[in-house]
Amino acid sequence: MSRYRSLFTAVATAALLVLATAQTALGDSATTSLARKSALAATAGCGKTPTLRSGTQSISTSGKTRSYILRIPDGYNNTTPYRLIFGFHWNGGTANDVDSGGTSGYPWSYYGLRALSNNTAIFVAPQGVNNGWANSGGEDITFVDDMIRRIEADLCVDTTQRFAMGFSYGGGMSYALACARSTVFRAVAVYSGAQLSGCNGGTQPIAYIGLHGLRDPVLNISLGRGLRDTFVRNNGCTPQNPPEPAQGSLTHIVTYYSGCRAGYPVAWAAFDAGHTPNPVDGKSGDLEPGENSWTRPVVWNFFAQFAGDNPTPPASPSPSPTASPTVSPSGNPPATSALKGVASGRCLDVNGASQANGAQAQIWDCNGQPNQQWTTTSAGELRVYGNKCLDVNGGSTADGASVIIWDCNGQNNQKWRLNSDGSITAVGANKCLDVSGAGTANGTKTQIWTCHGGTNQKWTRT
């Protein structure tokens, strides 16, 4: 099987035609409202012995029998609410292509997110009519509604953690869901998409990440920019022309917009390649092994930042008396040094010594290398490599939001307060720099969490 089953023949011949007619393809969708994402509630499947199993399922919807592939996490616990992630195939592709990962196999299953989820998500690969997503009369939106009802009646799902993603025509379908089901899905990822499946609604905010190639010969990058700008407006972000890499650079640039409504970030990932969901820096081809693509962690981190998040949080959390450590004592700690975790004895480290925006901050054996040297600044930053700042991903204020590095920009999600008790407070969220799960192993990621005084939230400068 080719990686994208006749990608440039099937997509090029059909996608542009669909683009021209998509506005008329979508009619009003008569559906019953699903649970709104602003109201977290246990689904009916929580606590039940499930009858659904991983594999191909069939369902009756809009007078048709349709199919989808379901992947239930290993070790599924019916009392644990899981993320629910939909992966839509491209024009001419199939649900099996998304589920199997094609020639890359499991590491690229569901655009690489299944492996990265580490059994924290239920995955769904729907099959489009005629291997596409024309969404005629809104039937594909209704199909998604019906799948959600069936899955949540049988399995335990976190109703605030529904996500959709797709490439090309599948990106158009994900965009249609962002428009029509912004109160059902927490976030969407659109890989090299365009308005191919309609946009019924399209006025409400939803967390949105778009990824598009500068040299896309099938769906020009201007189409992806247009989709993005819909949610720049809806989410109240500050308009800008985000930087994009130069043609010939074979690199990518990820930009998080500033000024967005709390909990509704918009990100834009432009890359120097063509029509592909899995570009690889330094490679000119569009059919590189998916497991090597930077899109996997970028999209996973975008979705994962919402773990435990209230999708309509207050503008700023109200600090409790125990969650506001005292400020740094007088004195002058070294301007540049390592930060060692008290519980682990390991240092705050940038994964793989990467200097790319979005690289994960983690703990690792202290080694004195530049990726473990942090400089405090008068602006409250913790800088590494001189021009990258420790950053709370997407400006989130939620427990579990990942901590990464990013170009220094002066925003509050890049400001930190070093406290006399050894904790480090993320100023924008008023939460502590925390080692996930109180882990002590090399590679354990860091995050922000409500300050509780535990040793996994204590650091010493060395």
SULZI-V697059 format. One record per residue. PHI is phi in whole degrees, 0 to 359 (none if undefined). Layout:
BEGIN
phi=PHI
phi=PHI
END
This chain:
BEGIN
phi=none
phi=291
phi=298
phi=233
phi=22
phi=53
phi=306
phi=276
phi=277
phi=292
phi=290
phi=295
phi=280
phi=251
phi=295
phi=289
phi=296
phi=298
phi=303
phi=289
phi=247
phi=297
phi=299
phi=270
phi=283
phi=256
phi=257
phi=292
phi=257
phi=271
phi=227
phi=271
phi=300
phi=272
phi=302
phi=285
phi=290
phi=282
phi=239
phi=288
phi=211
phi=294
phi=286
phi=300
phi=284
phi=292
phi=89
phi=265
phi=283
phi=289
phi=258
phi=287
phi=230
phi=300
phi=132
phi=285
phi=239
phi=240
phi=208
phi=269
phi=207
phi=50
phi=77
phi=234
phi=263
phi=237
phi=228
phi=206
phi=255
phi=246
phi=235
phi=266
phi=300
phi=300
phi=71
phi=311
phi=244
phi=286
phi=253
phi=257
phi=287
phi=256
phi=298
phi=234
phi=237
phi=263
phi=240
phi=260
phi=281
phi=273
phi=297
phi=85
phi=274
phi=222
phi=302
phi=295
phi=300
phi=292
phi=293
phi=281
phi=82
phi=59
phi=289
phi=277
phi=72
phi=308
phi=300
phi=249
phi=301
phi=55
phi=56
phi=89
phi=278
phi=298
phi=293
phi=290
phi=291
phi=53
phi=64
phi=253
phi=216
phi=265
phi=248
phi=226
phi=243
phi=282
phi=256
phi=281
phi=291
phi=54
phi=60
phi=216
phi=227
phi=295
phi=55
phi=299
phi=62
phi=78
phi=295
phi=285
phi=296
phi=298
phi=304
phi=296
phi=305
phi=291
phi=298
phi=300
phi=301
phi=294
phi=295
phi=285
phi=286
phi=245
phi=238
phi=269
phi=236
phi=277
phi=290
phi=264
phi=231
phi=263
phi=223
phi=224
phi=208
phi=185
phi=252
phi=60
phi=300
phi=295
phi=292
phi=298
phi=292
phi=296
phi=296
phi=300
phi=292
phi=299
phi=288
phi=268
phi=228
phi=293
phi=267
phi=258
phi=262
phi=281
phi=200
phi=228
phi=236
phi=246
phi=267
phi=50
phi=255
phi=203
phi=280
phi=255
phi=241
phi=84
phi=208
phi=274
phi=107
phi=76
phi=240
phi=254
phi=285
phi=203
phi=296
phi=217
phi=232
phi=247
phi=229
phi=205
phi=270
phi=299
phi=252
phi=291
phi=272
phi=260
phi=233
phi=304
phi=301
phi=299
phi=292
phi=294
phi=298
phi=296
phi=299
phi=305
phi=293
phi=303
phi=270
phi=300
phi=291
phi=299
phi=271
phi=72
phi=285
phi=286
phi=298
phi=200
phi=257
phi=296
phi=296
phi=228
phi=292
phi=287
phi=296
phi=96
phi=282
phi=54
phi=233
phi=223
phi=225
phi=253
phi=238
phi=265
phi=291
phi=266
phi=77
phi=292
phi=306
phi=305
phi=89
phi=230
phi=288
phi=235
phi=234
phi=227
phi=242
phi=258
phi=219
phi=270
phi=198
phi=257
phi=267
phi=202
phi=268
phi=225
phi=295
phi=234
phi=303
phi=85
phi=243
phi=269
phi=279
phi=257
phi=237
phi=288
phi=303
phi=301
phi=294
phi=268
phi=277
phi=288
phi=294
phi=303
phi=292
phi=297
phi=288
phi=299
phi=295
phi=297
phi=289
phi=292
phi=297
phi=269
phi=302
phi=71
phi=275
phi=275
phi=292
phi=235
phi=287
phi=296
phi=302
phi=213
phi=293
phi=277
phi=289
phi=264
phi=303
phi=270
phi=255
phi=233
phi=299
phi=290
phi=284
phi=300
phi=288
phi=294
phi=122
phi=233
phi=294
phi=303
phi=295
phi=232
phi=193
phi=277
phi=242
phi=260
phi=289
phi=295
phi=289
phi=262
phi=70
phi=251
phi=262
phi=296
phi=218
phi=267
phi=308
phi=67
phi=56
phi=291
phi=248
phi=277
phi=305
phi=93
phi=298
phi=285
phi=273
phi=216
phi=250
phi=204
phi=311
phi=294
phi=222
phi=74
phi=284
phi=302
phi=285
phi=240
phi=255
phi=246
phi=251
phi=278
phi=239
phi=294
phi=276
phi=87
phi=274
phi=242
phi=263
phi=225
phi=60
phi=90
phi=229
phi=248
phi=244
phi=296
phi=219
phi=273
phi=306
phi=71
phi=69
phi=294
phi=248
phi=276
phi=305
phi=91
phi=299
phi=287
phi=251
phi=228
phi=247
phi=204
phi=307
phi=295
phi=225
phi=81
phi=282
phi=295
phi=285
phi=245
phi=249
phi=225
phi=241
phi=273
phi=255
phi=294
phi=273
phi=93
phi=278
phi=232
phi=263
phi=283
phi=299
phi=297
phi=258
phi=56
phi=228
phi=264
phi=294
phi=225
phi=272
phi=306
phi=63
phi=56
phi=291
phi=234
phi=278
phi=307
phi=90
phi=295
phi=283
phi=256
phi=206
phi=254
phi=206
phi=308
phi=294
phi=225
phi=85
phi=291
phi=291
phi=283
phi=245
phi=245
phi=222
phi=236
phi=270
phi=230
END
